[in-house]
Amino acid sequence: MCPEVIIHNSVSLDHAVRGFEVDLGLHYGALLAFEAGAVLAGSATAKTGIELFMDINEPETEADRHRPGVRPDDPRPIFVLVDSRGILKNLLHFYRNMEHTKDVVVLVSEATPVDYLDYLREREYPFIRCGAERVDLRAALRELGERFGITRVVSDSGPELNDVLIREGIADKISLIVYQVIAGEGEKKLFGRAGGQTALELQKAVPMEQGTVHLVYAAKK
């Protein structure tokens, strides 16, 4: 059975995900409140996070090449990265070392480069291979649930991945922290390529700090 999938993002009134200042405390506080077993992100978003918040030239250590022991009682989520093209080769140690993550799992496809698969095996990164040219997200998430006992996944990613989750009918809920700003033209927008109409049911609307509002919708399936 596929885990429950929640899209979580901070957006402007015109659904931009950039071009305004995001309160990371609000964003991740709301995300962690879902108590998900896994946090999902696309490779481009993951790489951008490293470039913005870390020293991308920090070398991998010998300890980074080995999977840490994962305790069953560890409440931290695992980090699941969609990376069919191997964009995160030689960068995954940044996510392995994150204090709020207990493990890293990579989703790949049949078209994923062999050298990237070798990199994952050599460094003991669990991976799930589903799909021909790109990752079959529905099948990969189903296997994630079966192999790792994950019942809820929160997608903390950019428009590309989140739009696919909506377009393919995978997303069960949408969680948005909406800021009182219009980002304007030229910024990446959420839902721009989400396909046809998707009916939603409002489950939560809570005012937060700085004039933001936390909205949670359930997808009508």
MARVOBA-712903 format. One record per residue (C-alpha): residue number from 1; x, y, z. Coordinates in Angstrom, 2 decimals. Example, Ala and Ser with C-alpha at 12.3 -4.5 7.8 and 13.67 -1.06 7.14 Angstrom:
<pts>
<pt lumtor="1" c1="12.30" c2="-4.50" c3="7.80"/>
<pt lumtor="2" c1="13.67" c2="-1.06" c3="7.14"/>
</pts>
This chain:
<pts>
<pt lumtor="1" c1="0.00" c2="0.00" c3="0.00"/>
<pt lumtor="2" c1="1.32" c2="3.45" c3="-0.90"/>
<pt lumtor="3" c1="2.09" c2="5.72" c3="2.09"/>
<pt lumtor="4" c1="0.03" c2="8.85" c3="2.63"/>
<pt lumtor="5" c1="1.73" c2="11.66" c3="0.68"/>
<pt lumtor="6" c1="1.59" c2="15.29" c3="1.82"/>
<pt lumtor="7" c1="2.95" c2="18.16" c3="-0.25"/>
<pt lumtor="8" c1="4.33" c2="20.88" c3="2.03"/>
<pt lumtor="9" c1="5.56" c2="24.25" c3="0.83"/>
<pt lumtor="10" c1="5.85" c2="27.93" c3="1.73"/>
<pt lumtor="11" c1="4.41" c2="30.13" c3="-1.01"/>
<pt lumtor="12" c1="3.50" c2="33.70" c3="-1.86"/>
<pt lumtor="13" c1="-0.08" c2="34.69" c3="-2.69"/>
<pt lumtor="14" c1="0.70" c2="34.01" c3="-6.36"/>
<pt lumtor="15" c1="2.16" c2="30.57" c3="-5.51"/>
<pt lumtor="16" c1="5.80" c2="31.47" c3="-6.01"/>
<pt lumtor="17" c1="8.29" c2="29.40" c3="-4.03"/>
<pt lumtor="18" c1="11.10" c2="31.96" c3="-4.36"/>
<pt lumtor="19" c1="11.46" c2="35.71" c3="-4.48"/>
<pt lumtor="20" c1="10.44" c2="36.38" c3="-0.87"/>
<pt lumtor="21" c1="11.83" c2="35.62" c3="2.58"/>
<pt lumtor="22" c1="10.69" c2="32.33" c3="4.12"/>
<pt lumtor="23" c1="10.75" c2="31.75" c3="7.87"/>
<pt lumtor="24" c1="12.45" c2="28.36" c3="8.06"/>
<pt lumtor="25" c1="11.31" c2="27.90" c3="11.65"/>
<pt lumtor="26" c1="7.66" c2="28.16" c3="10.60"/>
<pt lumtor="27" c1="8.20" c2="26.01" c3="7.54"/>
<pt lumtor="28" c1="9.93" c2="23.12" c3="9.27"/>
<pt lumtor="29" c1="7.88" c2="23.40" c3="12.44"/>
<pt lumtor="30" c1="4.74" c2="22.74" c3="10.40"/>
<pt lumtor="31" c1="6.47" c2="19.97" c3="8.45"/>
<pt lumtor="32" c1="7.67" c2="18.13" c3="11.54"/>
<pt lumtor="33" c1="4.20" c2="18.37" c3="13.09"/>
<pt lumtor="34" c1="3.00" c2="15.86" c3="10.48"/>
<pt lumtor="35" c1="5.29" c2="13.26" c3="12.14"/>
<pt lumtor="36" c1="6.10" c2="11.69" c3="8.79"/>
<pt lumtor="37" c1="8.36" c2="8.68" c3="8.48"/>
<pt lumtor="38" c1="10.04" c2="10.15" c3="5.41"/>
<pt lumtor="39" c1="10.75" c2="13.52" c3="3.81"/>
<pt lumtor="40" c1="10.82" c2="13.50" c3="0.00"/>
<pt lumtor="41" c1="12.78" c2="15.89" c3="-2.23"/>
<pt lumtor="42" c1="13.91" c2="16.10" c3="-5.84"/>
<pt lumtor="43" c1="17.59" c2="16.12" c3="-6.76"/>
<pt lumtor="44" c1="17.57" c2="19.73" c3="-8.04"/>
<pt lumtor="45" c1="16.02" c2="21.00" c3="-4.80"/>
<pt lumtor="46" c1="18.47" c2="18.92" c3="-2.75"/>
<pt lumtor="47" c1="21.48" c2="20.26" c3="-4.65"/>
<pt lumtor="48" c1="20.23" c2="23.84" c3="-4.36"/>
<pt lumtor="49" c1="19.89" c2="23.35" c3="-0.59"/>
<pt lumtor="50" c1="23.53" c2="22.31" c3="-0.37"/>
<pt lumtor="51" c1="24.65" c2="25.28" c3="-2.48"/>
<pt lumtor="52" c1="22.63" c2="27.78" c3="-0.42"/>
<pt lumtor="53" c1="23.20" c2="26.55" c3="3.11"/>
<pt lumtor="54" c1="26.39" c2="24.45" c3="3.13"/>
<pt lumtor="55" c1="29.94" c2="24.46" c3="1.83"/>
<pt lumtor="56" c1="29.57" c2="22.34" c3="-1.29"/>
<pt lumtor="57" c1="33.36" c2="21.82" c3="-1.37"/>
<pt lumtor="58" c1="33.42" c2="20.12" c3="2.03"/>
<pt lumtor="59" c1="34.99" c2="16.71" c3="1.31"/>
<pt lumtor="60" c1="33.49" c2="13.34" c3="2.10"/>
<pt lumtor="61" c1="35.19" c2="11.60" c3="5.03"/>
<pt lumtor="62" c1="35.82" c2="7.90" c3="5.46"/>
<pt lumtor="63" c1="32.99" c2="7.75" c3="8.02"/>
<pt lumtor="64" c1="30.63" c2="9.30" c3="5.45"/>
<pt lumtor="65" c1="31.15" c2="6.27" c3="3.20"/>
<pt lumtor="66" c1="29.32" c2="3.95" c3="5.61"/>
<pt lumtor="67" c1="25.64" c2="3.77" c3="6.44"/>
<pt lumtor="68" c1="25.01" c2="4.68" c3="10.07"/>
<pt lumtor="69" c1="23.20" c2="2.25" c3="12.32"/>
<pt lumtor="70" c1="19.46" c2="2.89" c3="12.24"/>
<pt lumtor="71" c1="17.59" c2="2.22" c3="15.49"/>
<pt lumtor="72" c1="13.92" c2="1.18" c3="15.27"/>
<pt lumtor="73" c1="13.04" c2="3.66" c3="18.04"/>
<pt lumtor="74" c1="14.71" c2="6.64" c3="16.32"/>
<pt lumtor="75" c1="11.83" c2="9.11" c3="15.70"/>
<pt lumtor="76" c1="13.67" c2="11.10" c3="13.02"/>
<pt lumtor="77" c1="12.46" c2="10.71" c3="9.41"/>
<pt lumtor="78" c1="14.49" c2="9.23" c3="6.62"/>
<pt lumtor="79" c1="15.38" c2="11.51" c3="3.71"/>
<pt lumtor="80" c1="14.21" c2="10.20" c3="0.35"/>
<pt lumtor="81" c1="15.76" c2="11.73" c3="-2.77"/>
<pt lumtor="82" c1="14.48" c2="11.34" c3="-6.33"/>
<pt lumtor="83" c1="17.64" c2="11.24" c3="-8.43"/>
<pt lumtor="84" c1="17.31" c2="9.29" c3="-11.66"/>
<pt lumtor="85" c1="20.15" c2="11.18" c3="-13.38"/>
<pt lumtor="86" c1="22.72" c2="10.94" c3="-10.59"/>
<pt lumtor="87" c1="22.87" c2="14.68" c3="-9.95"/>
<pt lumtor="88" c1="23.77" c2="14.10" c3="-6.31"/>
<pt lumtor="89" c1="26.81" c2="11.92" c3="-6.92"/>
<pt lumtor="90" c1="29.54" c2="12.86" c3="-4.38"/>
<pt lumtor="91" c1="27.06" c2="15.09" c3="-2.50"/>
<pt lumtor="92" c1="24.90" c2="12.64" c3="-0.56"/>
<pt lumtor="93" c1="27.16" c2="12.81" c3="2.49"/>
<pt lumtor="94" c1="25.71" c2="16.25" c3="3.24"/>
<pt lumtor="95" c1="22.30" c2="14.65" c3="3.77"/>
<pt lumtor="96" c1="23.70" c2="11.63" c3="5.59"/>
<pt lumtor="97" c1="25.14" c2="14.06" c3="8.16"/>
<pt lumtor="98" c1="21.98" c2="16.09" c3="8.75"/>
<pt lumtor="99" c1="21.06" c2="15.98" c3="12.42"/>
<pt lumtor="100" c1="17.32" c2="15.70" c3="11.74"/>
<pt lumtor="101" c1="17.68" c2="12.71" c3="9.38"/>
<pt lumtor="102" c1="18.30" c2="9.11" c3="10.41"/>
<pt lumtor="103" c1="18.91" c2="7.61" c3="6.96"/>
<pt lumtor="104" c1="19.06" c2="8.47" c3="3.25"/>
<pt lumtor="105" c1="17.24" c2="6.48" c3="0.57"/>
<pt lumtor="106" c1="17.55" c2="7.26" c3="-3.16"/>
<pt lumtor="107" c1="14.91" c2="6.65" c3="-5.82"/>
<pt lumtor="108" c1="16.36" c2="5.81" c3="-9.25"/>
<pt lumtor="109" c1="15.20" c2="4.37" c3="-12.59"/>
<pt lumtor="110" c1="16.40" c2="1.86" c3="-15.16"/>
<pt lumtor="111" c1="18.06" c2="4.77" c3="-17.02"/>
<pt lumtor="112" c1="20.18" c2="5.85" c3="-14.04"/>
<pt lumtor="113" c1="23.92" c2="5.84" c3="-14.90"/>
<pt lumtor="114" c1="25.78" c2="2.71" c3="-13.80"/>
<pt lumtor="115" c1="28.54" c2="4.73" c3="-12.11"/>
<pt lumtor="116" c1="25.95" c2="6.40" c3="-9.88"/>
<pt lumtor="117" c1="24.50" c2="3.03" c3="-8.87"/>
<pt lumtor="118" c1="28.05" c2="1.88" c3="-8.06"/>
<pt lumtor="119" c1="28.52" c2="5.02" c3="-5.94"/>
<pt lumtor="120" c1="25.33" c2="4.22" c3="-4.00"/>
<pt lumtor="121" c1="26.34" c2="0.59" c3="-3.43"/>
<pt lumtor="122" c1="29.90" c2="1.41" c3="-2.37"/>
<pt lumtor="123" c1="28.64" c2="3.90" c3="0.21"/>
<pt lumtor="124" c1="25.77" c2="1.72" c3="1.44"/>
<pt lumtor="125" c1="22.95" c2="4.05" c3="0.40"/>
<pt lumtor="126" c1="19.72" c2="2.06" c3="0.09"/>
<pt lumtor="127" c1="18.05" c2="2.70" c3="-3.25"/>
<pt lumtor="128" c1="14.79" c2="1.79" c3="-4.94"/>
<pt lumtor="129" c1="14.83" c2="1.32" c3="-8.71"/>
<pt lumtor="130" c1="11.46" c2="1.83" c3="-10.41"/>
<pt lumtor="131" c1="10.55" c2="3.15" c3="-13.84"/>
<pt lumtor="132" c1="12.21" c2="3.17" c3="-17.25"/>
<pt lumtor="133" c1="13.41" c2="6.66" c3="-18.21"/>
<pt lumtor="134" c1="12.39" c2="8.36" c3="-14.96"/>
<pt lumtor="135" c1="11.35" c2="7.26" c3="-11.51"/>
<pt lumtor="136" c1="7.90" c2="5.69" c3="-11.28"/>
<pt lumtor="137" c1="6.95" c2="7.58" c3="-8.14"/>
<pt lumtor="138" c1="3.85" c2="5.61" c3="-7.27"/>
<pt lumtor="139" c1="5.67" c2="2.27" c3="-7.48"/>
<pt lumtor="140" c1="8.75" c2="3.63" c3="-5.69"/>
<pt lumtor="141" c1="6.72" c2="5.05" c3="-2.81"/>
<pt lumtor="142" c1="4.83" c2="1.78" c3="-2.49"/>
<pt lumtor="143" c1="8.13" c2="-0.10" c3="-2.22"/>
<pt lumtor="144" c1="9.39" c2="2.51" c3="0.26"/>
<pt lumtor="145" c1="6.42" c2="1.72" c3="2.49"/>
<pt lumtor="146" c1="6.91" c2="-2.02" c3="2.19"/>
<pt lumtor="147" c1="10.69" c2="-2.04" c3="2.76"/>
<pt lumtor="148" c1="10.98" c2="0.62" c3="5.44"/>
<pt lumtor="149" c1="7.56" c2="0.59" c3="7.11"/>
<pt lumtor="150" c1="6.82" c2="4.16" c3="6.04"/>
<pt lumtor="151" c1="3.15" c2="5.14" c3="6.32"/>
<pt lumtor="152" c1="3.42" c2="8.91" c3="5.73"/>
<pt lumtor="153" c1="5.69" c2="10.92" c3="3.43"/>
<pt lumtor="154" c1="6.00" c2="14.70" c3="3.30"/>
<pt lumtor="155" c1="7.31" c2="16.20" c3="0.06"/>
<pt lumtor="156" c1="9.52" c2="19.20" c3="0.84"/>
<pt lumtor="157" c1="10.53" c2="20.01" c3="-2.69"/>
<pt lumtor="158" c1="10.13" c2="22.37" c3="-5.63"/>
<pt lumtor="159" c1="7.39" c2="22.71" c3="-8.26"/>
<pt lumtor="160" c1="8.70" c2="19.99" c3="-10.60"/>
<pt lumtor="161" c1="8.31" c2="17.08" c3="-8.19"/>
<pt lumtor="162" c1="5.23" c2="18.41" c3="-6.43"/>
<pt lumtor="163" c1="3.42" c2="19.05" c3="-9.70"/>
<pt lumtor="164" c1="4.09" c2="15.43" c3="-10.71"/>
<pt lumtor="165" c1="2.64" c2="14.22" c3="-7.41"/>
<pt lumtor="166" c1="-0.57" c2="16.14" c3="-8.17"/>
<pt lumtor="167" c1="-0.67" c2="15.36" c3="-11.88"/>
<pt lumtor="168" c1="-0.34" c2="11.62" c3="-11.25"/>
<pt lumtor="169" c1="-2.88" c2="11.61" c3="-8.40"/>
<pt lumtor="170" c1="-0.33" c2="10.57" c3="-5.78"/>
<pt lumtor="171" c1="-0.67" c2="13.50" c3="-3.35"/>
<pt lumtor="172" c1="-3.25" c2="12.98" c3="-0.60"/>
<pt lumtor="173" c1="-2.89" c2="16.39" c3="1.05"/>
<pt lumtor="174" c1="-1.45" c2="19.81" c3="0.29"/>
<pt lumtor="175" c1="0.00" c2="21.90" c3="3.12"/>
<pt lumtor="176" c1="0.81" c2="25.53" c3="2.33"/>
<pt lumtor="177" c1="2.19" c2="28.31" c3="4.50"/>
<pt lumtor="178" c1="1.00" c2="31.36" c3="2.58"/>
<pt lumtor="179" c1="2.86" c2="34.65" c3="2.90"/>
<pt lumtor="180" c1="1.21" c2="38.04" c3="2.46"/>
<pt lumtor="181" c1="3.28" c2="38.97" c3="-0.57"/>
<pt lumtor="182" c1="2.97" c2="38.75" c3="-4.35"/>
<pt lumtor="183" c1="6.32" c2="37.63" c3="-5.72"/>
<pt lumtor="184" c1="5.48" c2="38.73" c3="-9.26"/>
<pt lumtor="185" c1="6.75" c2="37.60" c3="-12.64"/>
<pt lumtor="186" c1="9.88" c2="35.57" c3="-13.18"/>
<pt lumtor="187" c1="9.66" c2="33.41" c3="-10.05"/>
<pt lumtor="188" c1="9.10" c2="29.66" c3="-10.00"/>
<pt lumtor="189" c1="5.44" c2="28.92" c3="-9.29"/>
<pt lumtor="190" c1="3.86" c2="25.89" c3="-7.65"/>
<pt lumtor="191" c1="1.03" c2="24.13" c3="-9.57"/>
<pt lumtor="192" c1="1.98" c2="25.66" c3="-12.93"/>
<pt lumtor="193" c1="2.23" c2="22.18" c3="-14.49"/>
<pt lumtor="194" c1="-0.08" c2="20.19" c3="-12.22"/>
<pt lumtor="195" c1="-2.31" c2="19.03" c3="-15.07"/>
<pt lumtor="196" c1="-6.08" c2="19.34" c3="-15.11"/>
<pt lumtor="197" c1="-8.40" c2="20.41" c3="-12.34"/>
<pt lumtor="198" c1="-7.87" c2="18.82" c3="-8.92"/>
<pt lumtor="199" c1="-10.72" c2="19.06" c3="-6.42"/>
<pt lumtor="200" c1="-9.65" c2="19.80" c3="-2.85"/>
<pt lumtor="201" c1="-11.30" c2="19.95" c3="0.56"/>
<pt lumtor="202" c1="-10.10" c2="22.49" c3="3.13"/>
<pt lumtor="203" c1="-9.13" c2="20.77" c3="6.38"/>
<pt lumtor="204" c1="-7.26" c2="23.50" c3="8.21"/>
<pt lumtor="205" c1="-6.76" c2="27.28" c3="8.04"/>
<pt lumtor="206" c1="-4.66" c2="28.65" c3="10.89"/>
<pt lumtor="207" c1="-3.20" c2="32.18" c3="11.15"/>
<pt lumtor="208" c1="0.50" c2="32.12" c3="12.01"/>
<pt lumtor="209" c1="3.29" c2="34.60" c3="12.63"/>
<pt lumtor="210" c1="4.13" c2="37.51" c3="10.29"/>
<pt lumtor="211" c1="0.67" c2="37.47" c3="8.74"/>
<pt lumtor="212" c1="1.11" c2="33.98" c3="7.29"/>
<pt lumtor="213" c1="-1.67" c2="31.42" c3="7.13"/>
<pt lumtor="214" c1="-1.25" c2="27.64" c3="7.25"/>
<pt lumtor="215" c1="-3.68" c2="25.93" c3="4.88"/>
<pt lumtor="216" c1="-4.13" c2="22.18" c3="4.64"/>
<pt lumtor="217" c1="-6.23" c2="20.63" c3="1.88"/>
<pt lumtor="218" c1="-7.17" c2="17.02" c3="1.23"/>
<pt lumtor="219" c1="-7.38" c2="15.81" c3="-2.35"/>
<pt lumtor="220" c1="-10.74" c2="14.39" c3="-3.34"/>
<pt lumtor="221" c1="-10.01" c2="11.04" c3="-4.99"/>
</pts>
